[in-house]
Amino acid sequence: MAEALSGEGRLALVTGATRGIGLAISRRLRRRGHRVIGVYGHDERAAGAAREELGSGFIPVKADLSRVEGIAPLAAAVDGAGGILHYLVANVGVTDKTPFGEVSPDAWERVLRTNLTVPFFLVQALAGRMPEGEGRLLFIGAAMGRHPHGLSLSYGASKAGLHFLARSLVKVLSPRGITVNVAAPGFVETAMQGDKAPDHRRRVEQKIGLRRFADPDEVAAAAESLLELGYVTGGFLAVDGGYGCE
């Protein structure tokens, strides 16, 4: 029988780990005593602050995950930390709010590459380092991958693809007892939402059942649950406050 991962000192890798949802997930993993390879793209200040807050068990690693070549340092970091990876959280993502008629091929491909292609090859590179019966893979999806939206079509398409990829990977990884799940937040109090005008924000809140944006730790709590459950795979957990139910 598969059991929850309750042991301490296990190794996790979280992408986009120094801000927002990724930082909140890293905090929860560290509270459980797990070591975290925290991947960040360019913000050295945020990486330093996360390292200071979370202690020596948080290992910041800089990598450009807008391209497949950026994965190589992560495999090396896992090997340097013992080579056995229990938790893999693919959280990093980008958006593009260019109007439909002005979207360029390069901008479209950048979003699809970062949000869908790189996560696939990240799993390809690291799944072999996950122990049988104990590996946990979690994708951070998005409500915009479920609900049609006229802004940032590339973001919605990439997240919808990520959701399907997770279910497809169940076929590949279940024989080794590795679970694959998705936590799909809606609107969260992160830097990505910081540029919303007050009237726009109010209109969005009216579409959310709970009438507010989520705190990153609320998403992290859902992520933590999926990481600790041994008999949930192919699961999709909407963490959107009832977005679209109004």
PyRosetta script that sets phi, psi and omega in degrees:
from pyrosetta import init, pose_from_sequence

init()
pose = pose_from_sequence("MAEALSGEGRLALVTGATRGIGLAISRRLRRRGHRVIGVYGHDERAAGAAREELGSGFIPVKADLSRVEGIAPLAAAVDGAGGILHYLVANVGVTDKTPFGEVSPDAWERVLRTNLTVPFFLVQALAGRMPEGEGRLLFIGAAMGRHPHGLSLSYGASKAGLHFLARSLVKVLSPRGITVNVAAPGFVETAMQGDKAPDHRRRVEQKIGLRRFADPDEVAAAAESLLELGYVTGGFLAVDGGYGCE")
pose.set_psi(1, 131.9)
pose.set_omega(1, 177.0)
pose.set_phi(2, -72.3)
pose.set_psi(2, 138.6)
pose.set_omega(2, -178.7)
pose.set_phi(3, -119.8)
pose.set_psi(3, 162.3)
pose.set_omega(3, 175.8)
pose.set_phi(4, -65.0)
pose.set_psi(4, 151.2)
pose.set_omega(4, 177.1)
pose.set_phi(5, -80.2)
pose.set_psi(5, 105.3)
pose.set_omega(5, -175.7)
pose.set_phi(6, -111.7)
pose.set_psi(6, -11.3)
pose.set_omega(6, -178.2)
pose.set_phi(7, -71.4)
pose.set_psi(7, 153.6)
pose.set_omega(7, 179.0)
pose.set_phi(8, -93.1)
pose.set_psi(8, 163.9)
pose.set_omega(8, 174.1)
pose.set_phi(9, 77.8)
pose.set_psi(9, 13.4)
pose.set_omega(9, 176.5)
pose.set_phi(10, -74.1)
pose.set_psi(10, 161.4)
pose.set_omega(10, -176.0)
pose.set_phi(11, -104.8)
pose.set_psi(11, 132.3)
pose.set_omega(11, 176.7)
pose.set_phi(12, -122.0)
pose.set_psi(12, 152.2)
pose.set_omega(12, 169.9)
pose.set_phi(13, -126.2)
pose.set_psi(13, 124.7)
pose.set_omega(13, -178.5)
pose.set_phi(14, -123.4)
pose.set_psi(14, 123.7)
pose.set_omega(14, 176.5)
pose.set_phi(15, -88.2)
pose.set_psi(15, 149.5)
pose.set_omega(15, -175.0)
pose.set_phi(16, 61.6)
pose.set_psi(16, 43.7)
pose.set_omega(16, -165.2)
pose.set_phi(17, -89.3)
pose.set_psi(17, -4.0)
pose.set_omega(17, -171.0)
pose.set_phi(18, -106.6)
pose.set_psi(18, 1.3)
pose.set_omega(18, 178.1)
pose.set_phi(19, -147.4)
pose.set_psi(19, 159.1)
pose.set_omega(19, 170.0)
pose.set_phi(20, 55.4)
pose.set_psi(20, -133.7)
pose.set_omega(20, -176.5)
pose.set_phi(21, -62.1)
pose.set_psi(21, -41.8)
pose.set_omega(21, -178.8)
pose.set_phi(22, -61.8)
pose.set_psi(22, -40.1)
pose.set_omega(22, 177.7)
pose.set_phi(23, -66.7)
pose.set_psi(23, -40.4)
pose.set_omega(23, 178.9)
pose.set_phi(24, -63.5)
pose.set_psi(24, -39.5)
pose.set_omega(24, 176.6)
pose.set_phi(25, -66.1)
pose.set_psi(25, -41.8)
pose.set_omega(25, 179.0)
pose.set_phi(26, -60.8)
pose.set_psi(26, -39.9)
pose.set_omega(26, 178.3)
pose.set_phi(27, -59.7)
pose.set_psi(27, -45.4)
pose.set_omega(27, -177.5)
pose.set_phi(28, -66.6)
pose.set_psi(28, -39.0)
pose.set_omega(28, 177.5)
pose.set_phi(29, -65.7)
pose.set_psi(29, -39.2)
pose.set_omega(29, 179.0)
pose.set_phi(30, -67.3)
pose.set_psi(30, -35.4)
pose.set_omega(30, 177.6)
pose.set_phi(31, -62.1)
pose.set_psi(31, -29.7)
pose.set_omega(31, 177.4)
pose.set_phi(32, -82.0)
pose.set_psi(32, -1.6)
pose.set_omega(32, 178.3)
pose.set_phi(33, 89.4)
pose.set_psi(33, 7.6)
pose.set_omega(33, -179.9)
pose.set_phi(34, -82.7)
pose.set_psi(34, 148.6)
pose.set_omega(34, 171.4)
pose.set_phi(35, -82.2)
pose.set_psi(35, 144.7)
pose.set_omega(35, -176.3)
pose.set_phi(36, -129.5)
pose.set_psi(36, 121.1)
pose.set_omega(36, 166.5)
pose.set_phi(37, -83.8)
pose.set_psi(37, 109.5)
pose.set_omega(37, -174.8)
pose.set_phi(38, -99.9)
pose.set_psi(38, 108.9)
pose.set_omega(38, -175.2)
pose.set_phi(39, -88.3)
pose.set_psi(39, 133.6)
pose.set_omega(39, 177.1)
pose.set_phi(40, -136.6)
pose.set_psi(40, 160.6)
pose.set_omega(40, -174.4)
pose.set_phi(41, -94.7)
pose.set_psi(41, -48.5)
pose.set_omega(41, -173.5)
pose.set_phi(42, -154.2)
pose.set_psi(42, -17.2)
pose.set_omega(42, -173.0)
pose.set_phi(43, -82.6)
pose.set_psi(43, 91.7)
pose.set_omega(43, -178.1)
pose.set_phi(44, -65.0)
pose.set_psi(44, -35.1)
pose.set_omega(44, -179.5)
pose.set_phi(45, -64.4)
pose.set_psi(45, -45.1)
pose.set_omega(45, 179.1)
pose.set_phi(46, -64.5)
pose.set_psi(46, -38.4)
pose.set_omega(46, 178.6)
pose.set_phi(47, -63.9)
pose.set_psi(47, -42.3)
pose.set_omega(47, 178.5)
pose.set_phi(48, -65.0)
pose.set_psi(48, -40.1)
pose.set_omega(48, 179.4)
pose.set_phi(49, -65.7)
pose.set_psi(49, -40.1)
pose.set_omega(49, 178.5)
pose.set_phi(50, -64.9)
pose.set_psi(50, -41.5)
pose.set_omega(50, 178.9)
pose.set_phi(51, -63.9)
pose.set_psi(51, -40.6)
pose.set_omega(51, 179.5)
pose.set_phi(52, -66.9)
pose.set_psi(52, -40.5)
pose.set_omega(52, -178.7)
pose.set_phi(53, -70.6)
pose.set_psi(53, -42.5)
pose.set_omega(53, -169.0)
pose.set_phi(54, -97.1)
pose.set_psi(54, -7.5)
pose.set_omega(54, 172.3)
pose.set_phi(55, 84.3)
pose.set_psi(55, -172.4)
pose.set_omega(55, -171.8)
pose.set_phi(56, -68.3)
pose.set_psi(56, -17.0)
pose.set_omega(56, 177.7)
pose.set_phi(57, -78.7)
pose.set_psi(57, -2.5)
pose.set_omega(57, 174.6)
pose.set_phi(58, -104.8)
pose.set_psi(58, 118.6)
pose.set_omega(58, -173.5)
pose.set_phi(59, -112.2)
pose.set_psi(59, 99.2)
pose.set_omega(59, -179.6)
pose.set_phi(60, -73.3)
pose.set_psi(60, 135.2)
pose.set_omega(60, 178.7)
pose.set_phi(61, -132.6)
pose.set_psi(61, 125.2)
pose.set_omega(61, -179.5)
pose.set_phi(62, -86.9)
pose.set_psi(62, 130.9)
pose.set_omega(62, 179.5)
pose.set_phi(63, -155.7)
pose.set_psi(63, 141.7)
pose.set_omega(63, 177.5)
pose.set_phi(64, -91.4)
pose.set_psi(64, 97.2)
pose.set_omega(64, -176.8)
pose.set_phi(65, -93.4)
pose.set_psi(65, 23.3)
pose.set_omega(65, 168.6)
pose.set_phi(66, -89.2)
pose.set_psi(66, -0.4)
pose.set_omega(66, 179.5)
pose.set_phi(67, -145.5)
pose.set_psi(67, 149.3)
pose.set_omega(67, -175.9)
pose.set_phi(68, -61.5)
pose.set_psi(68, -34.2)
pose.set_omega(68, -179.0)
pose.set_phi(69, -61.3)
pose.set_psi(69, -20.9)
pose.set_omega(69, -179.6)
pose.set_phi(70, -71.5)
pose.set_psi(70, -9.1)
pose.set_omega(70, -178.2)
pose.set_phi(71, -73.6)
pose.set_psi(71, -28.9)
pose.set_omega(71, -172.7)
pose.set_phi(72, -52.7)
pose.set_psi(72, -44.6)
pose.set_omega(72, 179.9)
pose.set_phi(73, -62.6)
pose.set_psi(73, -23.7)
pose.set_omega(73, -178.0)
pose.set_phi(74, -75.5)
pose.set_psi(74, -40.9)
pose.set_omega(74, 175.1)
pose.set_phi(75, -61.1)
pose.set_psi(75, -40.9)
pose.set_omega(75, 178.7)
pose.set_phi(76, -64.3)
pose.set_psi(76, -38.5)
pose.set_omega(76, 179.9)
pose.set_phi(77, -66.0)
pose.set_psi(77, -40.4)
pose.set_omega(77, 177.4)
pose.set_phi(78, -63.6)
pose.set_psi(78, -44.4)
pose.set_omega(78, 178.6)
pose.set_phi(79, -62.1)
pose.set_psi(79, -38.7)
pose.set_omega(79, 179.5)
pose.set_phi(80, -69.4)
pose.set_psi(80, -21.1)
pose.set_omega(80, 179.5)
pose.set_phi(81, -97.3)
pose.set_psi(81, 12.2)
pose.set_omega(81, 176.1)
pose.set_phi(82, 120.7)
pose.set_psi(82, -16.6)
pose.set_omega(82, 172.4)
pose.set_phi(83, 86.0)
pose.set_psi(83, -3.1)
pose.set_omega(83, 179.6)
pose.set_phi(84, -115.0)
pose.set_psi(84, 118.4)
pose.set_omega(84, -175.4)
pose.set_phi(85, -113.2)
pose.set_psi(85, 117.3)
pose.set_omega(85, -178.7)
pose.set_phi(86, -89.3)
pose.set_psi(86, -37.0)
pose.set_omega(86, -175.9)
pose.set_phi(87, -123.8)
pose.set_psi(87, 130.5)
pose.set_omega(87, 172.9)
pose.set_phi(88, -126.2)
pose.set_psi(88, 116.7)
pose.set_omega(88, -178.5)
pose.set_phi(89, -115.6)
pose.set_psi(89, 109.2)
pose.set_omega(89, 178.5)
pose.set_phi(90, -91.1)
pose.set_psi(90, 95.8)
pose.set_omega(90, -172.0)
pose.set_phi(91, -109.8)
pose.set_psi(91, -31.9)
pose.set_omega(91, -171.4)
pose.set_phi(92, -62.3)
pose.set_psi(92, 141.6)
pose.set_omega(92, 178.8)
pose.set_phi(93, -161.1)
pose.set_psi(93, 157.0)
pose.set_omega(93, 178.6)
pose.set_phi(94, -130.9)
pose.set_psi(94, 161.9)
pose.set_omega(94, 177.0)
pose.set_phi(95, -130.4)
pose.set_psi(95, 173.0)
pose.set_omega(95, 177.1)
pose.set_phi(96, -147.8)
pose.set_psi(96, 116.1)
pose.set_omega(96, -174.8)
pose.set_phi(97, -101.0)
pose.set_psi(97, 21.6)
pose.set_omega(97, 176.3)
pose.set_phi(98, -62.6)
pose.set_psi(98, 136.1)
pose.set_omega(98, 177.2)
pose.set_phi(99, -55.3)
pose.set_psi(99, 149.1)
pose.set_omega(99, -173.8)
pose.set_phi(100, -47.2)
pose.set_psi(100, -48.8)
pose.set_omega(100, -175.5)
pose.set_phi(101, -72.3)
pose.set_psi(101, -8.6)
pose.set_omega(101, -176.5)
pose.set_phi(102, -112.9)
pose.set_psi(102, 0.8)
pose.set_omega(102, -178.5)
pose.set_phi(103, -66.5)
pose.set_psi(103, 130.2)
pose.set_omega(103, 178.9)
pose.set_phi(104, -95.4)
pose.set_psi(104, 156.6)
pose.set_omega(104, 175.7)
pose.set_phi(105, -56.7)
pose.set_psi(105, -39.1)
pose.set_omega(105, -179.3)
pose.set_phi(106, -64.4)
pose.set_psi(106, -43.2)
pose.set_omega(106, -179.7)
pose.set_phi(107, -65.6)
pose.set_psi(107, -42.9)
pose.set_omega(107, 177.8)
pose.set_phi(108, -60.2)
pose.set_psi(108, -48.4)
pose.set_omega(108, -177.2)
pose.set_phi(109, -66.4)
pose.set_psi(109, -33.3)
pose.set_omega(109, 179.0)
pose.set_phi(110, -62.7)
pose.set_psi(110, -43.7)
pose.set_omega(110, -179.9)
pose.set_phi(111, -66.9)
pose.set_psi(111, -46.8)
pose.set_omega(111, 179.2)
pose.set_phi(112, -62.7)
pose.set_psi(112, -38.2)
pose.set_omega(112, -179.0)
pose.set_phi(113, -67.3)
pose.set_psi(113, -46.2)
pose.set_omega(113, -177.6)
pose.set_phi(114, -69.2)
pose.set_psi(114, -42.4)
pose.set_omega(114, -171.3)
pose.set_phi(115, -89.0)
pose.set_psi(115, -18.3)
pose.set_omega(115, -175.3)
pose.set_phi(116, -130.4)
pose.set_psi(116, -51.4)
pose.set_omega(116, -175.8)
pose.set_phi(117, -67.3)
pose.set_psi(117, -49.4)
pose.set_omega(117, -178.6)
pose.set_phi(118, -63.0)
pose.set_psi(118, -43.8)
pose.set_omega(118, 175.7)
pose.set_phi(119, -56.5)
pose.set_psi(119, -39.0)
pose.set_omega(119, 178.0)
pose.set_phi(120, -60.3)
pose.set_psi(120, -48.8)
pose.set_omega(120, -176.8)
pose.set_phi(121, -73.6)
pose.set_psi(121, -23.6)
pose.set_omega(121, 172.8)
pose.set_phi(122, -64.3)
pose.set_psi(122, -45.6)
pose.set_omega(122, 177.0)
pose.set_phi(123, -63.9)
pose.set_psi(123, -43.4)
pose.set_omega(123, 178.7)
pose.set_phi(124, -56.2)
pose.set_psi(124, -41.0)
pose.set_omega(124, -176.7)
pose.set_phi(125, -73.7)
pose.set_psi(125, -32.2)
pose.set_omega(125, -169.1)
pose.set_phi(126, -110.5)
pose.set_psi(126, -15.2)
pose.set_omega(126, -176.1)
pose.set_phi(127, -59.8)
pose.set_psi(127, -33.1)
pose.set_omega(127, 179.0)
pose.set_phi(128, -66.6)
pose.set_psi(128, -15.8)
pose.set_omega(128, 178.5)
pose.set_phi(129, -94.8)
pose.set_psi(129, 2.4)
pose.set_omega(129, -179.7)
pose.set_phi(130, -94.5)
pose.set_psi(130, 132.5)
pose.set_omega(130, -175.4)
pose.set_phi(131, -72.6)
pose.set_psi(131, 143.0)
pose.set_omega(131, 179.1)
pose.set_phi(132, -61.7)
pose.set_psi(132, 135.5)
pose.set_omega(132, 178.0)
pose.set_phi(133, 79.1)
pose.set_psi(133, -6.0)
pose.set_omega(133, -175.2)
pose.set_phi(134, -132.4)
pose.set_psi(134, -12.4)
pose.set_omega(134, -178.5)
pose.set_phi(135, -70.8)
pose.set_psi(135, 141.6)
pose.set_omega(135, 179.9)
pose.set_phi(136, -131.3)
pose.set_psi(136, 120.6)
pose.set_omega(136, 178.6)
pose.set_phi(137, -112.7)
pose.set_psi(137, 128.5)
pose.set_omega(137, -179.5)
pose.set_phi(138, -131.1)
pose.set_psi(138, 125.7)
pose.set_omega(138, 172.1)
pose.set_phi(139, -99.2)
pose.set_psi(139, 137.3)
pose.set_omega(139, 170.4)
pose.set_phi(140, -93.3)
pose.set_psi(140, 104.9)
pose.set_omega(140, -180.0)
pose.set_phi(141, -88.3)
pose.set_psi(141, -144.4)
pose.set_omega(141, -178.6)
pose.set_phi(142, -166.0)
pose.set_psi(142, 148.4)
pose.set_omega(142, 174.2)
pose.set_phi(143, -58.5)
pose.set_psi(143, -31.7)
pose.set_omega(143, -179.7)
pose.set_phi(144, -69.1)
pose.set_psi(144, -9.5)
pose.set_omega(144, 172.2)
pose.set_phi(145, -86.1)
pose.set_psi(145, -4.8)
pose.set_omega(145, 177.5)
pose.set_phi(146, -112.7)
pose.set_psi(146, -36.7)
pose.set_omega(146, -174.0)
pose.set_phi(147, -106.9)
pose.set_psi(147, 123.6)
pose.set_omega(147, 178.4)
pose.set_phi(148, -57.4)
pose.set_psi(148, 141.5)
pose.set_omega(148, -175.9)
pose.set_phi(149, -147.9)
pose.set_psi(149, 136.7)
pose.set_omega(149, -175.8)
pose.set_phi(150, -81.1)
pose.set_psi(150, -9.0)
pose.set_omega(150, -179.7)
pose.set_phi(151, -109.2)
pose.set_psi(151, 137.6)
pose.set_omega(151, -178.8)
pose.set_phi(152, 57.3)
pose.set_psi(152, 62.2)
pose.set_omega(152, 178.5)
pose.set_phi(153, -60.4)
pose.set_psi(153, -34.9)
pose.set_omega(153, -180.0)
pose.set_phi(154, -64.3)
pose.set_psi(154, -36.7)
pose.set_omega(154, 179.6)
pose.set_phi(155, -65.1)
pose.set_psi(155, -49.1)
pose.set_omega(155, 179.5)
pose.set_phi(156, -61.1)
pose.set_psi(156, -43.0)
pose.set_omega(156, 179.8)
pose.set_phi(157, -64.2)
pose.set_psi(157, -40.8)
pose.set_omega(157, -178.9)
pose.set_phi(158, -66.8)
pose.set_psi(158, -39.8)
pose.set_omega(158, -179.6)
pose.set_phi(159, -71.9)
pose.set_psi(159, -36.6)
pose.set_omega(159, 174.7)
pose.set_phi(160, -61.2)
pose.set_psi(160, -41.5)
pose.set_omega(160, 176.5)
pose.set_phi(161, -62.8)
pose.set_psi(161, -38.4)
pose.set_omega(161, 178.9)
pose.set_phi(162, -63.9)
pose.set_psi(162, -40.6)
pose.set_omega(162, 178.7)
pose.set_phi(163, -61.0)
pose.set_psi(163, -43.5)
pose.set_omega(163, 180.0)
pose.set_phi(164, -69.5)
pose.set_psi(164, -36.6)
pose.set_omega(164, 177.7)
pose.set_phi(165, -59.2)
pose.set_psi(165, -42.0)
pose.set_omega(165, -179.4)
pose.set_phi(166, -59.1)
pose.set_psi(166, -46.5)
pose.set_omega(166, -179.8)
pose.set_phi(167, -65.6)
pose.set_psi(167, -36.0)
pose.set_omega(167, 178.8)
pose.set_phi(168, -67.6)
pose.set_psi(168, -36.7)
pose.set_omega(168, 179.8)
pose.set_phi(169, -67.9)
pose.set_psi(169, -21.1)
pose.set_omega(169, 173.9)
pose.set_phi(170, -56.4)
pose.set_psi(170, -40.6)
pose.set_omega(170, 179.6)
pose.set_phi(171, -62.0)
pose.set_psi(171, -32.9)
pose.set_omega(171, -175.9)
pose.set_phi(172, -84.2)
pose.set_psi(172, -40.4)
pose.set_omega(172, -169.0)
pose.set_phi(173, -100.6)
pose.set_psi(173, -17.6)
pose.set_omega(173, -179.9)
pose.set_phi(174, -60.0)
pose.set_psi(174, -36.1)
pose.set_omega(174, 177.8)
pose.set_phi(175, -57.7)
pose.set_psi(175, -22.3)
pose.set_omega(175, 177.2)
pose.set_phi(176, -99.2)
pose.set_psi(176, 5.8)
pose.set_omega(176, 177.4)
pose.set_phi(177, 74.5)
pose.set_psi(177, 20.7)
pose.set_omega(177, 178.3)
pose.set_phi(178, -94.4)
pose.set_psi(178, 126.3)
pose.set_omega(178, -179.4)
pose.set_phi(179, -87.9)
pose.set_psi(179, 150.7)
pose.set_omega(179, -179.9)
pose.set_phi(180, -134.9)
pose.set_psi(180, 119.1)
pose.set_omega(180, -177.1)
pose.set_phi(181, -138.5)
pose.set_psi(181, 167.4)
pose.set_omega(181, 179.2)
pose.set_phi(182, -127.9)
pose.set_psi(182, 130.9)
pose.set_omega(182, 165.1)
pose.set_phi(183, -107.9)
pose.set_psi(183, 124.0)
pose.set_omega(183, -172.1)
pose.set_phi(184, -118.5)
pose.set_psi(184, 95.2)
pose.set_omega(184, 178.8)
pose.set_phi(185, -75.4)
pose.set_psi(185, 158.9)
pose.set_omega(185, 170.6)
pose.set_phi(186, -95.4)
pose.set_psi(186, -119.0)
pose.set_omega(186, -179.2)
pose.set_phi(187, -91.4)
pose.set_psi(187, 123.8)
pose.set_omega(187, -173.3)
pose.set_phi(188, -124.4)
pose.set_psi(188, 147.6)
pose.set_omega(188, -179.8)
pose.set_phi(189, -73.7)
pose.set_psi(189, 77.4)
pose.set_omega(189, 177.7)
pose.set_phi(190, -127.9)
pose.set_psi(190, 176.1)
pose.set_omega(190, -179.5)
pose.set_phi(191, -61.1)
pose.set_psi(191, -29.1)
pose.set_omega(191, -179.5)
pose.set_phi(192, -61.1)
pose.set_psi(192, -27.0)
pose.set_omega(192, -178.4)
pose.set_phi(193, -98.7)
pose.set_psi(193, 2.3)
pose.set_omega(193, -173.0)
pose.set_phi(194, -69.4)
pose.set_psi(194, -18.5)
pose.set_omega(194, -175.8)
pose.set_phi(195, -95.4)
pose.set_psi(195, 8.5)
pose.set_omega(195, -179.8)
pose.set_phi(196, -74.9)
pose.set_psi(196, 130.3)
pose.set_omega(196, 175.0)
pose.set_phi(197, -67.0)
pose.set_psi(197, 149.6)
pose.set_omega(197, -177.4)
pose.set_phi(198, -53.7)
pose.set_psi(198, -40.8)
pose.set_omega(198, -179.1)
pose.set_phi(199, -69.1)
pose.set_psi(199, -36.1)
pose.set_omega(199, 176.0)
pose.set_phi(200, -64.5)
pose.set_psi(200, -43.5)
pose.set_omega(200, 179.6)
pose.set_phi(201, -60.3)
pose.set_psi(201, -42.8)
pose.set_omega(201, 179.2)
pose.set_phi(202, -62.4)
pose.set_psi(202, -38.4)
pose.set_omega(202, 178.1)
pose.set_phi(203, -64.6)
pose.set_psi(203, -40.0)
pose.set_omega(203, 177.6)
pose.set_phi(204, -64.0)
pose.set_psi(204, -45.1)
pose.set_omega(204, -178.0)
pose.set_phi(205, -60.1)
pose.set_psi(205, -30.8)
pose.set_omega(205, 178.4)
pose.set_phi(206, -68.6)
pose.set_psi(206, -17.3)
pose.set_omega(206, 177.8)
pose.set_phi(207, -92.7)
pose.set_psi(207, -4.3)
pose.set_omega(207, -178.6)
pose.set_phi(208, -101.3)
pose.set_psi(208, 127.4)
pose.set_omega(208, -178.5)
pose.set_phi(209, -53.4)
pose.set_psi(209, -42.8)
pose.set_omega(209, -177.9)
pose.set_phi(210, -86.3)
pose.set_psi(210, -1.6)
pose.set_omega(210, 172.7)
pose.set_phi(211, 62.9)
pose.set_psi(211, 29.5)
pose.set_omega(211, 176.7)
pose.set_phi(212, -157.3)
pose.set_psi(212, 161.2)
pose.set_omega(212, 172.9)
pose.set_phi(213, -78.5)
pose.set_psi(213, 158.2)
pose.set_omega(213, 178.3)
pose.set_phi(214, -81.3)
pose.set_psi(214, 151.5)
pose.set_omega(214, 166.5)
pose.set_phi(215, -81.6)
pose.set_psi(215, 141.6)
pose.set_omega(215, -179.8)
pose.set_phi(216, -53.2)
pose.set_psi(216, -33.0)
pose.set_omega(216, -178.7)
pose.set_phi(217, -68.9)
pose.set_psi(217, -25.2)
pose.set_omega(217, 176.1)
pose.set_phi(218, -68.2)
pose.set_psi(218, -37.7)
pose.set_omega(218, 174.9)
pose.set_phi(219, -68.6)
pose.set_psi(219, -40.5)
pose.set_omega(219, 179.7)
pose.set_phi(220, -62.9)
pose.set_psi(220, -35.4)
pose.set_omega(220, 178.1)
pose.set_phi(221, -63.1)
pose.set_psi(221, -40.9)
pose.set_omega(221, 176.9)
pose.set_phi(222, -65.4)
pose.set_psi(222, -42.3)
pose.set_omega(222, 178.8)
pose.set_phi(223, -61.6)
pose.set_psi(223, -44.0)
pose.set_omega(223, 179.7)
pose.set_phi(224, -58.9)
pose.set_psi(224, -41.7)
pose.set_omega(224, 179.3)
pose.set_phi(225, -61.3)
pose.set_psi(225, -45.2)
pose.set_omega(225, -179.2)
pose.set_phi(226, -66.2)
pose.set_psi(226, -33.0)
pose.set_omega(226, 179.1)
pose.set_phi(227, -71.0)
pose.set_psi(227, -27.5)
pose.set_omega(227, -174.8)
pose.set_phi(228, -93.0)
pose.set_psi(228, -10.1)
pose.set_omega(228, -177.6)
pose.set_phi(229, -91.3)
pose.set_psi(229, 127.4)
pose.set_omega(229, -176.2)
pose.set_phi(230, -91.3)
pose.set_psi(230, -12.4)
pose.set_omega(230, -178.0)
pose.set_phi(231, -119.6)
pose.set_psi(231, 29.0)
pose.set_omega(231, 173.1)
pose.set_phi(232, -122.3)
pose.set_psi(232, 116.8)
pose.set_omega(232, 175.7)
pose.set_phi(233, -146.0)
pose.set_psi(233, 148.6)
pose.set_omega(233, -171.8)
pose.set_phi(234, 73.6)
pose.set_psi(234, 14.9)
pose.set_omega(234, -176.3)
pose.set_phi(235, -83.6)
pose.set_psi(235, 152.9)
pose.set_omega(235, 178.0)
pose.set_phi(236, -133.0)
pose.set_psi(236, 114.3)
pose.set_omega(236, -178.7)
pose.set_phi(237, -112.2)
pose.set_psi(237, 110.6)
pose.set_omega(237, 176.5)
pose.set_phi(238, -77.6)
pose.set_psi(238, 123.5)
pose.set_omega(238, 179.6)
pose.set_phi(239, -119.4)
pose.set_psi(239, 64.4)
pose.set_omega(239, -168.9)
pose.set_phi(240, -124.3)
pose.set_psi(240, 10.4)
pose.set_omega(240, 177.1)
pose.set_phi(241, 65.1)
pose.set_psi(241, 19.2)
pose.set_omega(241, -178.2)
pose.set_phi(242, 84.4)
pose.set_psi(242, 29.1)
pose.set_omega(242, 178.0)
pose.set_phi(243, -61.1)
pose.set_psi(243, 133.6)
pose.set_omega(243, 179.3)
pose.set_phi(244, 86.7)
pose.set_psi(244, -4.8)
pose.set_omega(244, -179.9)
pose.set_phi(245, -89.4)
pose.set_psi(245, -7.0)
pose.set_omega(245, -176.7)
pose.set_phi(246, -90.6)
pose.dump_pdb("model.pdb")
